[in-house]
Amino acid sequence: MRKWAVPTALLLLIILTFIPQHSPHLRANAEEASPADENVSPPKVEEGIGGAIPDALSTDANVAQRESESISRRTLRANAQKFEFQAEVSRLMDILINSLYSNKDIFLRELISNASDALDKIRFLALTDKNVLGEGDDTKLDIKINLDKEKKILSIRDRGIGMTKEDLIKNLGTIAKSGTSAFLEQMQKGGDLNLIGQFGVGFYSVYLVADHVEVISKNNDDKQYIWESKADGAFAVSEDTENEPLGRGTEIRLHLKDEASEYLDESKLKDLVKKYSEFINFPIYLWASKEVDVEVPADEESESSEEEEKSESSSDEEESEAEETESKPKTKTIKETTHEWELLNDVKAVWLRNPKEVTDEEYDKFYHSLAKDFSEEKPLAWTHFTAEGDVEFKSILFIPPKAPHDLYESYYNAKANIKLYVRRVFITDEFEELLPKYLGFLMGIVDSDTLPLNVSREMLQQHNSLKTIKKKLIRKALDMIRRIAEEDPDESDAKGKTDAESESEPDTEKKGKYVKFWNEFGKSIKLGIIEDASNRNRLAKLLRFESTKSGNKLASLDQYISRMKPGQKDIYYITGSNKEQLEKSPFLEKLKKKNYEVIFFTDPVDEYLMQYLMDYEDKKFQNVSKEGLKIGKDSKDKEIKDSFKELTNWWKDVLSSENVDSVKISNRLDNTPGVVVTSKYGWSANMERIMQSQTLSDANKQSYMRGKRVLEINPRHPIIKELRERVTQNPEDENIKQTGRLIYQTALMESGFLLNDPKEFASGIYSTIKATLNVNPDATVEEEDETEEEVETKEDATEGDLAKEEIIEDAVEEQSEESVKDEL
């Protein structure tokens, strides 16, 4: 036993040296508390404080060492009553201090939000008892931020309701079943620090940037107390006898870590307030420095000698003037640094007010502040509304005057322009699920009190509240765009005005506004029709296009339907590169002759659009360059088809190598011999060109989507009539077959398709020209004379030799000159 006694004693001594000494001391002080404090129930002391997230990223050793040295330099007040944090608080602080939290900036947002809540409470009490506000400066409900760069202290002061001693112990020493508790539960489950807005950390976010925190608070029902903690698992509360009386409210002093010195920069704090707390109801001031010009007495020694030596022979008037100027003290201007309270949130939260009370100028000012747009252009439109029901939120949406230059280049990677707020506190602007991509050009704000924040981004995406908000935002946005068209005088002119409307003067400010919107954001409406099936009909009403009857203005589908001929069942359209080209298209000949209106779609996205927009108001869309076009009935159709049956069959055999499905009699041609149309669900000629121009296009896959080509011929055209006669006489004539192929290739090119073999087409054209000029088909090109080339070659060689000789002579002359210089 004796041999084990000495080692056992040494082991006990080592263990005792490592046991923390502050816990018994804290409990002793707590037991020695005065009887007056017996009504305060301190939080329960629990063992096993700690428990950081296993997956959290710990700070490096150097940072930890500096933090411990910094903390050790500061001590709690000796006369303070000391307590231990609740175990959950200690775990939360352990997470914040020992983890690389992704966004430390949020501490200021949390503290300003808490200050705003305290000001709301005192303002509410003042509704029934004005005396609670006190007198003088205590009646000013504001938030003030101050900096002490030498001591590295950042302080936030409010004139809110303040806290009693009991409030300080309960509110800052324990975690109620609240947002912070939910935040901690999420941390313990999955360790996801990237929660929406990183909300729920609350007051304890101060330990992201500070290692020593003091909270000075004064409530009307108690004395002024100081709460302080060094983030070591304990805090102390004592009566404040050393600071100036607050009157009422709370001041939080943060002794910043060495790594958080950036928060002593005034511009950094201004940016944070602008970002997170710009729309807090109460004014936020910063004790800011600025340079001003100050006049100070000039130094006599620095006066110039010219001023000291004055002429004695000056006149009496000059002497009197000199005496007057000498009597005035001479000054100079210098730069001096002064401090004053600077207001940081001068823009009010417009969305919280009644829309009827907000002027257009206030909306314009709010938009420019929100969009950081310093131009004088006004937004095209805005909508301001409050949604009630299962999910309550307030919102305001703006349509910018111009589209960003890269709006469609980075369409699927563009950043959302909607800012999410909770009770006027900014949460995030990176949440893209509030609006679909095609409405990504909108700018605005959504402020909801019911949106859950202590969940991961993935969980919030599936939340019913978010789906409801998104649905209402889309509906309001589309209504806003529709109102632009309804209020535009140009749009109403196209629809036709009533007598009362025609007498009233048009609103010049709204005139042409929808055309401007369409030119900037029209492609977004088309993309919406493609992507949003539930709102396809609403979006279709917003479509604008040019047509054969629209002139120089844009038309809508409703206007097209109002101009349809009696008995017309389909909406006719054609796609192509530009309006000028489409107006000359052979596909429109019969339609224009019979006064049918045809829509021109000239945007590449229109080809994709019409694959999704099948009908509108029970009217089917019909591409006039595809099969299925019906323009009335002709009693002679069957007779004509029978008379041209031999020609169509012969032509199909001749074009067997051209991938032609059939040859038919056309009902759409008037002056053109023939056109090539595609099957109803295949690619049009315009779509083929678009797909072939794609960088990563696959020719093999494209062959599956190419529609079957059909040659439609005009039975009334003289070329077709003559060809029928020639085929009847000698169907095996190669010249006739070549003519048939040439007509098809010409029709193919005129219909907008690309030729598979341009060389063959060119050869056919040249053969026809030969026949026209009576040139012998077997005539060959005259060969070039080779002797001329040889002579030219000799001449070139002679010139080259002469040039070489000149170069050699110049070099010899230079060398001789240098040698002469050397000799001299």
C-alpha positions in Angstrom: 0.0 0.0 0.0 2.8 2.4 0.8 4.3 2.1 -2.7 1.0 3.3 -4.1 0.5 6.2 -1.6 3.0 8.7 -3.2 1.8 8.2 -6.8 -1.8 8.5 -5.7 -1.2 11.7 -3.8 0.6 13.2 -6.8 -2.3 12.2 -9.1 -4.8 13.9 -6.8 -2.7 17.1 -6.7 -2.5 17.2 -10.5 -6.3 16.7 -10.8 -6.9 19.5 -8.3 -4.8 21.9 -10.2 -6.9 21.4 -13.4 -10.3 21.6 -11.7 -11.9 25.1 -12.6 -11.8 27.3 -9.5 -14.6 29.7 -10.5 -17.6 27.4 -10.0 -17.4 27.2 -6.1 -16.6 30.9 -6.1 -19.7 31.6 -8.2 -21.9 29.5 -6.0 -20.5 31.1 -2.9 -21.2 34.5 -4.2 -24.7 33.4 -5.2 -25.3 32.2 -1.6 -24.0 35.4 -0.2 -26.6 37.4 -2.2 -28.6 39.9 -0.1 -32.1 38.9 1.0 -33.5 41.6 -1.2 -32.6 39.5 -4.2 -34.3 36.3 -2.9 -37.2 36.9 -5.3 -34.9 36.5 -8.2 -34.8 32.8 -9.3 -31.5 32.2 -11.0 -31.3 29.7 -13.8 -30.6 26.1 -13.0 -27.0 25.1 -12.9 -26.3 22.1 -15.1 -23.1 20.0 -15.6 -21.5 19.1 -18.8 -21.5 22.5 -20.4 -20.4 22.3 -24.0 -21.3 20.2 -26.9 -20.3 21.8 -30.1 -21.4 20.3 -33.4 -19.2 17.4 -34.4 -19.1 18.5 -38.0 -18.4 22.2 -37.2 -15.2 23.7 -38.5 -13.1 24.7 -35.5 -10.8 27.8 -35.6 -7.1 27.4 -35.9 -4.8 27.2 -32.8 -3.5 30.7 -33.2 -7.0 32.2 -33.2 -7.9 30.2 -30.1 -4.8 31.3 -28.3 -5.3 35.0 -29.0 -8.9 34.7 -27.9 -8.0 33.2 -24.6 -5.3 35.8 -24.0 -7.8 38.6 -24.8 -10.4 37.1 -22.5 -7.9 36.7 -19.6 -7.1 40.4 -19.8 -10.7 41.3 -18.8 -12.3 40.4 -15.5 -15.8 40.7 -14.2 -16.7 43.2 -11.6 -15.8 41.9 -8.1 -19.0 43.2 -6.4 -21.3 41.6 -9.0 -23.6 38.7 -8.3 -22.5 35.8 -10.5 -24.4 33.0 -12.2 -23.8 30.2 -14.7 -25.5 30.1 -18.0 -28.1 27.5 -18.7 -26.6 24.5 -20.4 -28.3 25.2 -23.7 -26.9 28.7 -23.8 -23.4 27.4 -23.2 -23.8 25.0 -26.1 -25.0 27.8 -28.3 -22.1 30.0 -27.3 -19.7 27.1 -27.8 -21.1 26.7 -31.4 -20.6 30.4 -32.1 -17.2 30.9 -30.6 -15.5 27.7 -31.8 -17.1 27.4 -35.2 -16.4 29.2 -38.5 -19.9 30.8 -38.7 -20.5 31.7 -42.3 -21.9 35.2 -41.7 -20.7 37.2 -38.7 -22.4 40.4 -40.0 -25.8 39.3 -38.7 -24.9 40.2 -35.1 -25.7 43.9 -35.8 -29.0 42.9 -37.4 -30.0 40.9 -34.4 -29.1 43.6 -31.9 -30.9 46.3 -33.9 -33.9 44.0 -34.2 -34.0 43.5 -30.4 -33.7 47.3 -29.9 -36.6 47.9 -32.2 -38.7 45.4 -30.3 -37.9 47.2 -27.0 -38.9 50.5 -28.6 -42.1 49.0 -29.9 -43.0 47.8 -26.3 -42.5 51.2 -24.7 -44.4 52.9 -27.5 -47.3 50.5 -26.9 -47.3 51.2 -23.2 -47.3 55.0 -23.9 -50.6 54.6 -25.7 -52.3 54.2 -22.3 -49.8 56.0 -20.1 -47.8 58.8 -21.6 -45.7 59.2 -18.4 -43.8 56.0 -19.2 -41.8 57.9 -21.8 -40.5 60.3 -19.2 -39.2 63.8 -20.2 -36.6 65.4 -22.4 -34.4 63.0 -24.4 -36.1 60.0 -23.0 -39.1 60.7 -25.2 -37.0 60.2 -28.3 -37.4 56.7 -29.5 -34.3 55.9 -31.5 -31.2 53.6 -31.8 -27.7 54.9 -31.6 -24.4 53.2 -32.5 -21.1 54.5 -31.2 -17.5 53.4 -31.7 -14.4 53.6 -29.5 -11.6 52.6 -31.8 -8.9 52.9 -29.1 -10.6 50.6 -26.7 -12.1 48.5 -29.5 -15.6 48.9 -28.2 -18.8 49.0 -30.2 -21.9 50.1 -28.4 -25.6 50.0 -29.4 -28.0 52.1 -27.4 -31.8 52.2 -27.5 -34.5 54.1 -25.5 -36.8 51.2 -25.3 -38.5 49.6 -22.3 -35.3 48.4 -20.7 -34.8 45.4 -18.4 -35.0 44.9 -14.7 -32.5 42.8 -12.9 -34.8 39.8 -13.1 -35.2 40.4 -16.8 -31.5 40.5 -17.4 -31.0 37.1 -15.6 -33.9 35.4 -17.3 -33.6 36.8 -20.8 -29.9 36.6 -21.2 -29.1 33.6 -19.0 -31.7 31.1 -20.3 -33.3 30.1 -23.6 -37.0 30.0 -23.7 -38.9 27.9 -26.2 -38.4 30.4 -28.9 -36.5 30.9 -32.1 -33.1 30.5 -30.5 -34.2 27.2 -29.0 -35.3 26.0 -32.4 -32.1 27.2 -33.9 -30.1 25.2 -31.4 -32.2 22.1 -32.1 -31.4 22.3 -35.8 -27.7 22.7 -34.9 -27.8 19.6 -32.8 -29.6 17.5 -35.4 -27.7 18.2 -38.6 -25.1 20.9 -37.9 -26.4 23.1 -40.8 -25.2 26.6 -40.2 -26.7 27.8 -43.4 -30.2 28.4 -42.2 -32.4 30.9 -44.0 -31.1 34.3 -42.9 -29.2 32.5 -40.1 -32.0 33.7 -37.8 -32.6 32.6 -34.3 -29.2 33.2 -32.9 -30.5 36.4 -31.3 -28.5 38.2 -28.6 -25.9 35.5 -28.5 -24.7 36.4 -31.9 -22.6 39.0 -30.2 -20.1 36.3 -29.4 -19.3 36.0 -33.1 -17.4 39.2 -32.8 -16.9 39.9 -29.1 -15.2 38.1 -26.2 -16.5 40.4 -23.5 -20.0 41.9 -23.5 -21.6 44.4 -21.1 -25.4 45.1 -21.1 -26.4 48.2 -19.2 -30.2 48.5 -18.8 -32.7 50.7 -17.0 -36.4 49.9 -16.6 -38.9 52.3 -15.2 -39.6 49.8 -12.4 -36.1 49.1 -11.3 -32.6 50.5 -10.8 -29.9 50.6 -13.5 -28.0 47.3 -13.7 -25.0 45.9 -15.6 -25.0 42.4 -17.1 -21.6 41.1 -18.3 -20.0 38.0 -19.5 -16.7 36.8 -20.9 -18.2 33.9 -22.8 -16.7 31.5 -20.3 -19.9 29.8 -19.1 -20.8 32.4 -16.5 -22.3 35.9 -16.3 -22.6 38.5 -13.6 -25.2 41.1 -12.7 -24.6 44.2 -10.5 -26.1 47.6 -9.8 -24.6 50.2 -12.1 -22.9 53.0 -10.1 -20.1 53.9 -12.5 -21.9 54.8 -15.8 -24.1 57.8 -16.6 -27.8 57.2 -15.9 -29.5 56.0 -19.1 -32.9 57.4 -18.0 -34.5 54.4 -19.7 -33.5 51.7 -22.2 -30.5 49.5 -22.9 -26.9 49.9 -24.0 -24.9 46.9 -25.2 -21.1 47.3 -25.3 -19.1 44.8 -27.3 -15.4 44.4 -26.6 -14.5 43.2 -30.0 -12.1 40.4 -30.8 -8.9 41.1 -32.7 -10.3 39.3 -35.7 -13.4 41.6 -35.7 -11.6 44.9 -36.0 -13.4 45.5 -39.3 -16.5 46.4 -37.3 -14.8 49.5 -36.0 -15.0 50.9 -39.6 -17.8 53.5 -40.0 -18.4 52.6 -43.6 -18.7 48.9 -42.8 -21.4 49.6 -40.2 -23.2 51.9 -42.5 -23.3 49.2 -45.2 -24.6 46.6 -42.7 -27.4 48.9 -41.5 -28.4 49.7 -45.1 -28.4 46.1 -45.9 -30.2 44.5 -42.9 -32.0 47.3 -41.0 -32.7 50.0 -43.5 -36.5 49.8 -43.0 -36.6 49.6 -39.2 -39.5 51.8 -37.9 -37.2 53.8 -35.6 -34.3 56.1 -36.6 -30.8 54.6 -36.4 -27.9 57.0 -35.8 -24.2 56.5 -36.0 -21.7 58.7 -34.2 -19.8 59.5 -37.4 -16.8 61.6 -38.2 -16.4 64.0 -41.0 -13.9 66.7 -42.2 -15.0 70.3 -42.3 -13.3 73.5 -43.2 -12.5 75.7 -40.2 -10.9 79.2 -40.1 -8.2 79.6 -37.5 -5.9 82.5 -36.7 -2.9 82.7 -39.1 0.6 82.3 -37.7 2.4 85.7 -37.7 5.8 84.2 -38.6 4.3 82.7 -41.8 3.3 86.1 -43.1 5.1 87.0 -46.2 7.8 89.7 -46.3 5.9 91.6 -48.9 3.1 92.2 -46.4 5.5 93.4 -43.7 7.3 95.9 -46.0 4.9 98.5 -47.1 5.6 101.7 -48.9 5.8 104.8 -46.7 5.0 107.1 -49.6 1.4 105.8 -49.9 -1.5 108.2 -49.8 -3.5 108.9 -46.7 -6.5 106.9 -48.0 -4.2 103.9 -48.6 -2.7 104.2 -45.1 -6.2 104.3 -43.5 -7.2 101.2 -45.5 -4.1 99.4 -44.4 -4.8 100.2 -40.8 -8.3 98.8 -41.0 -7.0 95.5 -42.6 -4.3 95.3 -39.9 -6.9 95.7 -37.2 -8.8 92.6 -38.4 -7.3 89.2 -37.3 -5.7 87.3 -40.1 -7.1 83.7 -40.5 -6.4 80.6 -42.6 -8.6 77.6 -43.5 -7.7 74.1 -42.3 -9.4 70.7 -42.3 -10.8 69.6 -39.0 -12.4 66.3 -38.0 -15.7 66.6 -36.2 -18.3 64.1 -35.0 -22.1 64.2 -35.2 -25.0 61.8 -35.2 -25.7 60.6 -38.8 -29.1 59.2 -39.7 -28.6 55.8 -41.5 -32.2 54.8 -42.4 -33.9 57.8 -43.9 -35.9 55.6 -46.4 -39.2 54.6 -44.8 -40.8 51.2 -45.2 -43.3 52.2 -47.9 -44.9 48.7 -48.1 -46.2 49.0 -44.5 -48.4 52.0 -45.3 -51.8 52.2 -47.0 -51.2 52.3 -50.8 -53.8 55.2 -51.0 -51.6 57.3 -48.7 -48.4 56.8 -50.7 -47.6 59.3 -53.5 -46.0 58.5 -56.8 -43.0 60.5 -55.8 -42.5 58.3 -52.7 -42.8 55.2 -54.8 -40.2 56.6 -57.2 -37.8 57.4 -54.3 -38.3 54.0 -52.7 -37.6 52.2 -56.1 -34.4 54.1 -56.6 -33.3 53.3 -53.1 -34.2 49.6 -53.5 -32.6 49.2 -56.9 -29.6 51.4 -56.2 -30.6 53.2 -59.4 -29.3 56.8 -59.4 -30.8 57.7 -62.8 -33.9 59.9 -63.2 -35.9 57.2 -65.0 -39.1 56.1 -63.2 -40.2 52.5 -62.9 -42.6 51.4 -65.6 -45.2 50.3 -63.0 -45.6 49.0 -59.4 -48.0 47.0 -57.4 -48.5 47.4 -53.6 -50.7 45.0 -51.7 -51.3 43.1 -48.5 -52.2 39.4 -48.6 -54.4 37.9 -46.0 -55.5 34.4 -45.2 -53.5 31.4 -44.2 -50.3 33.3 -45.0 -50.2 37.1 -44.3 -47.6 39.2 -45.9 -47.1 42.7 -47.4 -45.3 43.2 -50.7 -44.4 45.8 -53.3 -43.2 44.9 -56.8 -41.6 47.2 -59.4 -41.0 46.9 -63.1 -37.6 48.6 -63.9 -37.5 51.0 -66.8 -34.9 49.0 -68.6 -33.8 45.4 -68.7 -30.3 44.4 -67.6 -28.0 43.9 -70.5 -27.4 40.3 -69.5 -31.0 39.4 -68.6 -31.3 36.6 -71.0 -27.7 35.7 -71.4 -27.6 34.4 -67.8 -31.3 33.6 -67.6 -31.0 30.4 -65.6 -28.2 31.7 -63.3 -29.5 35.2 -62.7 -29.7 36.4 -59.1 -33.2 37.0 -57.7 -34.2 40.7 -57.2 -36.8 40.1 -54.5 -35.7 40.8 -50.9 -37.3 38.8 -48.1 -38.0 40.6 -44.8 -39.5 39.6 -41.5 -40.9 42.5 -39.5 -38.9 45.0 -41.6 -35.6 43.1 -40.9 -33.8 41.9 -44.0 -33.3 38.1 -44.2 -32.0 37.3 -47.6 -32.0 38.3 -51.3 -30.7 35.0 -52.5 -34.0 33.0 -52.2 -35.0 32.4 -55.8 -38.1 30.4 -55.1 -40.3 33.5 -54.4 -40.8 34.2 -58.1 -40.3 32.0 -61.3 -37.4 32.7 -63.6 -39.4 34.4 -66.2 -40.4 37.1 -63.7 -36.9 37.5 -62.5 -36.7 41.1 -63.9 -39.1 42.3 -61.2 -37.7 44.1 -58.2 -39.4 44.3 -54.8 -39.9 43.3 -51.2 -41.8 40.6 -49.4 -42.4 41.1 -45.7 -43.9 38.1 -43.9 -44.4 37.4 -40.2 -45.5 33.8 -40.7 -42.6 32.4 -42.8 -40.5 29.8 -40.8 -36.9 30.8 -40.7 -35.3 28.2 -38.4 -35.3 25.5 -41.1 -33.0 24.7 -43.9 -33.3 26.2 -47.3 -34.5 22.8 -48.8 -37.2 22.5 -46.2 -38.4 26.0 -46.8 -38.7 25.4 -50.5 -41.3 22.8 -49.8 -43.2 24.8 -47.2 -46.8 25.5 -48.0 -46.4 29.2 -46.9 -43.8 29.8 -49.6 -45.9 28.2 -52.2 -48.9 30.4 -51.3 -46.7 33.5 -51.4 -45.3 32.6 -54.8 -48.7 32.0 -56.2 -50.0 35.4 -55.0 -46.9 37.2 -56.2 -47.3 35.8 -59.7 -50.9 36.7 -59.9 -50.3 40.3 -58.7 -47.3 40.7 -61.1 -49.3 39.6 -64.1 -52.2 41.9 -63.1 -49.7 44.8 -62.9 -48.4 44.1 -66.4 -52.0 43.8 -67.7 -52.9 47.2 -66.2 -50.0 48.8 -68.1 -51.7 47.7 -71.4 -55.2 48.7 -70.2 -54.0 52.2 -69.3 -52.0 52.8 -72.4 -53.9 55.0 -74.9 -52.2 53.3 -77.8 -53.6 50.0 -76.7 -57.1 51.4 -76.3 -56.9 53.0 -79.8 -56.2 49.6 -81.3 -59.2 48.1 -79.5 -61.5 51.0 -80.4 -62.7 53.7 -78.0 -66.2 54.6 -76.8 -67.4 58.2 -77.4 -66.8 59.1 -73.8 -63.2 57.8 -73.9 -62.5 59.6 -77.2 -63.6 62.9 -75.8 -61.2 62.6 -72.8 -57.6 63.6 -73.3 -55.1 60.8 -73.4 -52.6 60.4 -70.6 -49.3 61.3 -72.4 -47.2 59.8 -69.6 -48.8 56.3 -70.1 -48.9 56.6 -73.9 -46.7 53.9 -75.5 -45.7 52.5 -72.1 -46.7 48.9 -72.9 -44.7 48.9 -76.2 -41.7 50.0 -74.1 -42.4 47.2 -71.6 -42.7 44.7 -74.5 -39.5 45.8 -76.1 -37.6 45.4 -72.8 -39.2 42.3 -71.3 -41.4 40.7 -74.0 -39.2 37.7 -74.3 -39.8 37.0 -70.5 -43.6 36.7 -71.2 -42.9 34.2 -74.0 -40.6 32.2 -71.7 -43.4 32.3 -69.1 -45.8 30.7 -71.6 -43.3 27.9 -72.1 -42.5 27.3 -68.4 -45.7 28.1 -66.5 -48.6 26.0 -67.7 -51.0 27.1 -64.9 -50.7 30.8 -66.0 -50.4 30.2 -69.8 -53.7 31.7 -70.7 -53.0 34.9 -68.6 -49.6 35.3 -70.2 -51.0 34.7 -73.7 -53.2 37.8 -73.2 -50.0 39.8 -72.7 -48.5 38.7 -76.0 -47.8 41.3 -78.7 -46.8 40.8 -82.3 -46.8 42.3 -85.8 -49.2 41.0 -88.4 -50.4 41.6 -92.0 -53.0 44.1 -90.6 -51.2 45.7 -87.7 -49.3 48.2 -89.7 -46.5 49.7 -87.6 -48.1 48.9 -84.3 -48.1 45.8 -82.2 -51.3 43.7 -81.9 -52.6 41.3 -79.3 -54.4 38.0 -79.6 -57.7 39.6 -78.5 -57.4 42.2 -81.2 -56.6 39.5 -83.8 -59.7 37.5 -82.8 -61.9 40.7 -83.0 -60.7 41.1 -86.7 -61.2 37.4 -87.7 -63.4 36.7 -90.7 -66.8 35.0 -90.2 -66.3 31.3 -90.2 -62.6 31.5 -89.5 -61.7 28.8 -87.0 -57.9 29.0 -86.8 -55.4 31.7 -85.9 -52.9 31.9 -88.7 -49.2 32.6 -88.1 -45.8 32.2 -89.8 -42.3 32.2 -88.4 -39.2 33.7 -89.9 -36.2 36.0 -89.5 -37.8 39.4 -90.1 -41.1 41.0 -91.0 -39.9 42.2 -94.5 -38.9 38.7 -95.5 -42.2 37.2 -94.3 -44.3 39.7 -96.1 -43.0 38.4 -99.4 -43.4 34.8 -98.5 -45.3 32.6 -101.0 -47.2 31.0 -98.1 -49.2 34.2 -97.7 -50.4 34.7 -101.2 -53.8 33.2 -101.0 -54.4 34.3 -97.4 -53.7 37.9 -98.2 -55.8 37.8 -101.3 -58.8 36.5 -99.3 -58.1 39.2 -96.6 -57.1 36.8 -93.8 -54.8 38.2 -91.1 -51.5 36.4 -90.5 -49.3 36.9 -87.4 -45.5 37.4 -87.9 -43.3 35.6 -85.3 -39.7 36.8 -85.9 -38.0 35.9 -82.5 -36.1 32.6 -82.4 -37.9 31.8 -79.1 -41.2 32.0 -81.0 -40.6 28.6 -82.5 -40.4 27.1 -79.0 -43.3 29.2 -77.8 -45.7 27.8 -80.5 -44.9 24.3 -79.4 -46.6 25.0 -76.1 -49.3 27.6 -77.1 -51.7 25.3 -79.0 -54.9 27.3 -78.7 -56.3 30.6 -77.4 -60.0 31.2 -76.6 -61.0 28.0 -78.3 -59.1 29.0 -81.5 -56.4 26.7 -82.8 -53.1 28.0 -84.0 -52.1 27.1 -87.6 -48.7 27.6 -89.1 -49.3 28.5 -92.7 -46.0 26.9 -93.7 -47.1 23.5 -92.6 -49.7 20.9 -93.6 -53.3 21.3 -92.6 -54.1 24.8 -93.8 -57.7 25.1 -94.7 -59.0 28.1 -96.6 -62.6 27.4 -97.6 -63.6 24.8 -100.1 -63.5 24.8 -103.9 -66.0 22.6 -105.8 -63.4 22.0 -108.5 -60.7 20.7 -106.1 -61.4 17.0 -106.8 -61.5 17.6 -110.5 -58.2 19.4 -110.4 -56.4 16.7 -108.3 -57.5 14.1 -110.8 -56.2 16.0 -113.8 -52.8 16.5 -112.2 -52.5 13.0 -110.7 -50.2 11.8 -113.4 -47.9 14.8 -112.9 -47.8 14.5 -109.1 -47.0 10.8 -109.3 -44.2 11.4 -111.8 -42.8 14.2 -109.8 -42.7 12.1 -106.6 -40.6 9.4 -108.4 -38.2 12.1 -109.8 -37.7 13.5 -106.3 -37.2 10.1 -104.6 -33.6 11.0 -103.7 -34.7 14.4 -102.2 -36.6 12.9 -99.2 -39.9 14.3 -100.5 -42.9 12.5 -98.9 -45.5 13.5 -101.6 -46.5 16.1 -104.2 -49.9 17.7 -103.8 -52.1 20.4 -105.3 -51.8 23.6 -103.2 -54.6 25.8 -101.9 -52.3 28.5 -100.5 -50.5 29.7 -103.7 -51.5 32.4 -106.1 -48.5 33.6 -108.2 -45.8 31.1 -107.3 -45.4 27.7 -109.1 -44.7 25.8 -105.9 -43.7 25.7 -102.2 -42.3 23.1 -99.8 -44.3 22.5 -96.6 -43.5 20.3 -93.6 -45.7 18.0 -91.6 -47.9 19.5 -88.9 -45.7 18.4 -85.9 -42.3 18.5 -87.6 -39.8 21.4 -87.6 -40.5 24.3 -89.9 -37.8 25.7 -92.2 -37.1 28.5 -89.7 -36.7 25.9 -86.8 -34.3 23.9 -88.9 -32.1 26.9 -89.5 -32.1 27.7 -85.7 -31.2 24.2 -84.7 -28.4 23.9 -87.3 -26.9 27.1 -86.0 -26.5 25.7 -82.5 -22.9 25.2 -81.4 -23.4 21.7 -80.0 -26.0 20.5 -82.6 -26.1 16.9 -83.5 -27.0 16.3 -87.2 -28.0 12.6 -86.5 -30.5 13.6 -83.8 -31.9 16.5 -85.8 -32.9 14.1 -88.6 -35.6 12.6 -86.3 -37.2 16.0 -85.8 -37.2 17.2 -89.4 -40.7 17.1 -90.7 -41.7 15.2 -93.9 -41.4 17.6 -96.8 -44.3 17.9 -99.2 -44.1 19.8 -102.5 -47.3 21.7 -103.2 -47.8 23.0 -106.7 -50.0 25.7 -108.2 -52.2 24.1 -110.8 -53.0 27.5 -112.4 -49.5 28.5 -113.0 -48.3 28.4 -116.6 -45.0 26.6 -115.7 -46.9 23.8 -114.0 -49.4 23.5 -116.9 -46.6 23.3 -119.5 -44.7 20.8 -117.4 -47.8 18.6 -117.2 -48.1 18.6 -121.0 -44.4 17.7 -121.4 -44.7 14.9 -118.9 -47.7 13.5 -120.7 -45.8 13.5 -124.0 -42.5 12.0 -122.7 -42.1 11.3 -119.0 -38.6 9.8 -119.4 -37.1 12.9 -120.9 -34.0 13.8 -118.8 -34.4 17.5 -119.6 -37.9 17.4 -118.2 -36.7 15.5 -115.1 -34.0 18.1 -114.6 -36.6 20.9 -114.9 -38.7 19.1 -112.2 -35.8 18.9 -109.8 -34.9 22.5 -110.5 -38.4 23.7 -109.7 -38.4 21.7 -106.5 -35.0 23.1 -105.4 -36.2 26.7 -106.2 -39.4 26.1 -104.2 -37.3 24.7 -101.4 -35.1 27.7 -101.2 -38.0 30.2 -101.5 -39.8 28.3 -98.6 -36.8 29.1 -96.3 -35.0 25.7 -96.4 -31.3 25.2 -96.9 -30.2 23.3 -100.0 -28.5 19.9 -99.4 -26.4 20.3 -102.5 -26.0 23.9 -103.7 -23.6 22.8 -106.4 -26.2 20.7 -108.1 -28.7 23.6 -108.0 -26.1 26.0 -109.5 -25.3 23.5 -112.3 -29.0 23.3 -113.1 -29.3 27.0 -113.3 -26.3 27.3 -115.6 -27.7 24.6 -117.9 -30.9 26.5 -118.2 -29.0 29.7 -119.0 -27.0 27.9 -121.7 -30.3 26.7 -123.2 -31.7 30.3 -123.1 -28.5 31.7 -124.8 -28.4 28.8 -127.3 -25.0 27.8 -126.0 -23.9 24.3 -126.9 -24.4 22.1 -123.8 -21.1 20.3 -124.6 -19.1 23.5 -124.9 -16.1 23.6 -122.5 -14.3 26.4 -120.8 -11.3 27.7 -122.8 -8.0 26.7 -121.2 -5.5 29.4 -120.1 -2.3 29.9 -122.0 0.7 28.4 -120.1 3.4 30.4 -122.0 2.3 33.6 -120.5 2.7 32.3 -117.0 6.3 31.2 -117.8 7.2 34.7 -119.1 5.7 36.2 -116.0 7.8 33.9 -113.9 11.0 34.9 -115.7 10.2 38.5 -115.3 9.5 38.0 -111.5 12.9 36.2 -111.2 14.7 39.1 -113.0 13.1 41.6 -110.7 14.2 39.5 -107.7 17.8 39.3 -108.9 17.9 43.1 -109.4 16.5 43.6 -105.8 19.2 41.3 -104.4 22.0 43.2 -106.2 20.7 46.5 -104.9 20.7 45.1 -101.3 24.4 43.9 -101.7 25.5 47.2 -103.1 23.9 49.1 -100.2 25.6 46.8 -97.7 29.1 47.3 -99.4 28.6 51.1 -99.3 27.7 51.0 -95.6 30.8 48.9 -94.7 33.1 51.3 -96.7 31.6 54.3 -94.9 32.2 52.7 -91.4 35.8 51.8 -92.3 36.5 55.4 -93.4 35.0 56.6 -90.0 37.3 54.1 -88.1 40.3 55.4 -90.0 39.5 59.0 -89.2 
